[in-house]
Amino acid sequence: MRTALTASALAFATSSAMAQVTAIRAGRLVDPETGTVASNQVILVEGGRFRAIGPTVAIPQGAEVIDLSQLTVLPGLVDAHNHLALTYKEEPESNVYYLTYVLDATPLRAIQAASNGIQMLSSGFTIIRDMGNNGNYADAALRIAIEQGWIPGPTIINSGIIIGGFGGQFWPTPEMAMGKSIVYPEYLDADTPDEIVKAVRQNALFGATVIKICVDCKPWGYTTDEIKLFIAEAAKAGLKVEGHVQTVDGARRAIEAGIWSIAHDRGLTDEMHKLMAQKGIWRAGTETPISLTGHTTRERYDRTVAGLKNAYENKVPLTFSTDADYYVPGKTRGEVAIEFIETWKAAGIPPVDILRALTINGYQASETYTSRGPIKVGYVADLIAVPGNPLQSIDALRDVRFVLKEGVVFKRDGVMTPEKFFHGGPVNGWNIR
């Protein structure tokens, strides 16, 4: 992972507010990794990091005290597969996201991504893996803007432009593909070893912090050796590779190559799950719930639930991943994302393991686990608070009342208070990477 991702934890280090010590009184403090709850804890935050945690921690004179004694405090949530700069909808494109690329220019989508990021943060998602379909690097612009302190938002791990065979996920006409007037810049063509290397380097150059490839979007797809080339080239820049997979054969090739994570569940059978578990490959299954009307069918949903249940039983490393790239009337982007817990509940997965997928597993898949995510001394100070106990009912996560991001209060008493996140210039030192 690039150092910019961890350096962003100090995004507000030059602000005078960061000299202030904040003491948080937590009525209940959840550790998702152990599945335990500690009562009446004091959490000290200074310089954007956790400085002390415990029941007998002394609160320094002059510290700002935040009383969450009636709430349950826990680490921030992770959506390991979203597309913040893509929002297709019934009006005007009839939920055909191919048309969104035609109608919405990258600058507009970048502003939309900023709004979606704020909505996700309000729902408790402090880390987002933004996996392509962001126009001409709107995802990189969003990540940098958040890291510089210009806008509030989650920590972004972004893929840049999705790399695939000619045409990407689509089947364009010669006029569209050869003239590169519609399909692009949503996809980078890479059909030969030289093109694979160049595409990875282009994304790394323009600010990607993870690489996303279409493993089998065309019948020929990528071979195992070609996927290994992606992995090796990405590794030179310190990046991992996620594969969009839609067939069993594609999944098999990706697993054999040793890919970091697999997106979607269409090619993931019991056999593939067993292989993923053996190799420790992350599953970003994007399990759409039936409650999001119009975005799945009963038949598809039943297969999704069965697949997630099978993955859990096979002990596949699971991430909470939504692919929630559409507008649902009456819901924020964050509310759409958290709705995906319905599928996990239907699969019979216990609340503690759903919470682990939303937190610990997400940090590991995002490669932030040793610096950001867990509530530990020395780590970046991200946390959220809810009235209920998610270890008893995961639906408690539907009501996020408090959000702390990098030691700065973003949401208090259920109301966003983001003014301290807005700055007239970079507060973390200028860094376009």
Buried (B, 14 or more C-beta within 10 A) or exposed (E): BBEBBBBBBBBBBEBEEBEBBBBBBBBBBBBBBEBEBBEEBBBBBBBBBBBBBBEEBEBEEEBEEBEBBEBBBBBBBBBBBBBBBBBBBEEEBEBEBBBBBEEBEBEEBBBBBBBBBBBBBBBBBBBBBBBBBBBBBBBBBBBBBBBBBBBBBBBBBBBBBBBBBBBBBBEBEEEBBEEEEBBBBBBBBBBEEEBBBBBBBBBBEBBBBBBBBBBBBBEEBBEBEBBBBBBBBBEEBEBBBBBBBBBBEBBBBBBBBBBBBBBBBBBBBEEBBBBBBEBEBBBBBBBBBBBBEEBBEEEEBEBBBBBBBBBBBBEBBBBBBBBBBBBBEEBBBBBBBBBBBBBBBBBEBBBBBBBBBBBBBBBBBBBBBBBBBBBBEEBBBBBBBBEBBBBEEBBBBBBBBBBBBBBBBBBBEEEBBBEBBEBEEBBBEEBEB
